[in-house]
Amino acid sequence: MIAANKPLVSKSIALSYGTLSIFIASLGVFFVYSALFTPLGAGGFVAAAVTAVVEMIVLSILRSLYSTRYVLTRMELAIVTTRLIGGNKRISIDTVESVENTLIPFGIRLFGASFHGGYYKIPGLGRAFLAITNYNDGLLIRSKQGNYIITPRDPREFKKTLETFIEKGSKRLNLS
């Protein structure tokens, strides 16, 4: 059985990246205008090129919000994200120690995209990988491989299914 879960994307997170994208595009247009009609010259084109690269990164993060998935099979949980926030993660079901409801914690970003995910240092928890698309209904998954925080569309149902798979896996291991 495979359960794929496309999370809900918070309007505030999407709006923040969308607004930032519009601002950066406007800044790029300003630099091109400055290069053509002011003494800035070639410097404006260089600034516009740098701005275009930053714009592509912000748009990639925005796209990443909508392409994040959590795929659960009987053997593993796959957290499907882009490389911008750390790439795909595969957690073997037999290494999961606990699944807990959690609020999205405050942490120090070590690598990744603010408001979306990456590696964070979280007080009281330590290092964790976050792949979140909203600020509500988080699940903290503690495993032998590390800590993960995700925000599936229906966290209660996702947690219940994951716990069922964990229970069946532990029974299967005890029979051997």
C-alpha positions in Angstrom: 0.0 0.0 0.0 1.3 3.5 -0.9 -0.2 6.6 0.7 0.9 9.8 -0.9 0.1 13.0 0.8 0.2 16.5 -0.8 0.3 19.0 2.0 -1.8 22.2 2.3 0.3 25.3 1.5 -0.2 28.2 3.9 -1.3 31.3 2.1 1.0 33.4 4.2 4.1 31.4 3.3 3.1 31.4 -0.4 2.3 35.1 -0.3 5.7 35.9 1.4 7.6 34.1 -1.4 5.3 35.6 -4.1 5.7 39.1 -2.8 9.5 38.7 -2.5 9.5 37.4 -6.1 7.6 40.4 -7.4 10.0 42.8 -5.5 13.1 41.1 -6.9 11.6 41.2 -10.4 10.9 44.9 -10.0 14.5 45.4 -8.7 15.8 43.7 -11.8 13.8 46.0 -14.1 15.1 49.0 -12.2 18.7 47.8 -12.7 18.1 47.3 -16.5 16.5 50.8 -16.7 19.4 52.3 -14.8 21.9 50.6 -17.1 20.2 52.0 -20.2 19.3 55.5 -19.0 21.7 56.5 -16.3 25.5 56.6 -15.9 25.4 53.3 -14.1 26.0 51.5 -17.4 27.4 48.0 -17.4 27.1 47.8 -13.6 23.3 47.9 -14.0 23.4 44.9 -16.3 25.6 43.0 -13.8 23.2 43.9 -11.0 20.2 42.8 -13.2 22.0 39.5 -13.9 22.6 38.8 -10.2 19.0 39.8 -9.4 17.8 37.3 -12.1 19.7 34.5 -10.4 18.2 35.4 -7.0 14.7 35.5 -8.7 15.2 32.0 -10.1 16.0 30.7 -6.6 13.0 32.4 -5.0 10.7 31.1 -7.7 12.2 27.6 -7.3 11.4 27.7 -3.6 7.9 28.8 -4.3 7.5 25.9 -6.8 9.0 23.6 -4.2 6.2 24.5 -1.7 3.7 23.1 -4.1 5.7 20.0 -5.1 6.5 18.8 -1.6 5.1 15.3 -0.9 5.1 12.7 1.8 4.9 9.2 0.5 4.3 6.4 2.9 4.8 2.7 2.0 4.9 -0.3 4.3 8.7 -0.1 4.3 9.5 3.6 4.3 8.4 7.2 4.6 9.7 9.3 1.7 9.8 13.1 2.2 10.0 14.4 -1.3 11.4 18.0 -1.5 13.8 19.9 -3.8 17.5 20.2 -3.3 17.0 23.8 -2.2 15.9 22.6 1.2 17.9 19.4 1.5 16.5 17.0 -1.1 14.5 13.8 -0.6 14.7 11.9 2.6 13.8 8.3 3.1 13.0 7.0 6.6 12.8 3.3 7.0 9.6 2.4 9.0 11.6 0.0 11.3 13.8 2.9 12.4 10.9 5.2 13.5 10.9 5.5 17.3 7.9 7.9 17.7 5.4 10.0 15.9 4.1 13.1 17.8 1.8 16.0 17.1 3.8 19.2 17.4 3.7 22.9 16.8 6.1 24.2 14.2 9.0 25.1 16.5 11.4 28.1 16.4 14.8 27.0 15.4 18.1 28.2 14.0 18.3 27.4 10.3 21.5 25.5 9.4 20.6 25.0 5.8 17.5 25.5 3.7 14.7 27.9 2.9 13.1 30.0 5.6 9.3 29.2 6.1 9.7 26.0 4.0 12.3 23.7 5.4 15.8 22.4 5.6 18.0 21.5 8.5 17.4 23.4 11.8 18.8 23.4 15.3 15.8 23.3 17.6 16.2 23.9 21.3 15.3 20.9 23.3 15.2 18.6 20.3 18.5 19.1 18.5 19.1 18.9 14.8 16.0 18.2 12.7 15.0 18.2 9.1 11.8 20.3 8.4 9.7 20.0 5.2 6.8 22.2 6.1 4.2 24.0 4.0 2.2 25.6 6.7 2.5 26.6 10.4 -0.2 24.2 11.7 -0.6 20.5 12.4 3.0 19.4 12.4 4.2 15.9 13.0 7.5 15.2 14.7 9.0 11.9 13.6 11.8 10.7 15.7 13.9 7.9 14.2 17.3 6.3 14.5 18.2 8.3 11.4 17.3 11.7 12.9 14.4 14.0 13.7 11.9 15.2 11.0 9.0 17.6 11.1 6.4 17.5 8.4 3.0 19.0 7.8 0.8 16.5 5.9 -2.7 17.5 4.7 -4.5 15.4 7.3 -2.0 14.9 10.1 -4.2 12.7 12.4 -4.9 10.3 9.6 -1.3 10.3 8.4 -0.1 9.7 12.0 -2.6 6.8 12.4 -1.5 5.2 9.2 2.2 5.6 10.0 1.7 4.1 13.5 -0.2 1.2 11.9 2.7 0.5 9.6 5.2 0.8 12.5 3.2 -1.7 14.5 2.9 -4.2 11.7 6.6 -3.9 11.0 7.5 -4.5 14.7 5.2 -7.6 14.8 6.9 -8.8 11.6 10.3 -8.3 13.1 9.4 -10.1 16.4 8.1 -13.2 14.4 11.5 -13.7 12.8 
